[in-house]
Amino acid sequence: MTASGGNTLVEKMGSRGVRVYSGGRVVRLPAVEARPVDTTGAGDVFSAVFDYKIMSGYPPEEAAVWATAASTIKITEVGAKRGVPSYTQLESYVETIREKITPVIE
């Protein structure tokens, strides 16, 4: 789990996606279908991107979209350092998968 943004809690559930608890709401994002090669560092990448987006003023649900995209890219490479996306790569990937990871209010 990642705590961020004061009253926000993120529950990372691996292949089952992510739940974001914020402002009295629960929003679920499904995982993006991918062929995992190595999950080493995926949680760290998720947390780093989520926290960066929160500190940049993004709402928690949108920060989770970006973080999900980043961790999905990360699991396609072996090792802790390989597969960490550049911002340009991440931005492009977010646009291609946005419809697949639309937040659902629970």
C-alpha positions, 0 to 999 in steps of 0.5 A: 500500500502507498499512503499519499495526499493526506487522506488518500490510501492506495491499495495495490492488488497486483493483477487485480488492479488498484483501489484508491480510497480518497475523499470518502470515495473508493475508486478501482482501476483494473490492471492493464493486461501485460506479459510480466517478465519480472515484477522486481521494482514494479511497486516502487515505480508505482509509488514513485509515479503516484506520489510525483503526480499527487505532488504535481496537483493531479487528483488521486484517480488520475495519479493512479492511472499514470502509476498503473501505466508505469508499473505495467511498463516496468514488469516487461523487463528483467531487473530492478533498473531496466524497464523504468519508463522515461516520462515521454514513454510513459505519457505515450503509453498512458494515452494508448491504454487510458480507456482500458484503465478507466476508474470505476467508483465502487 
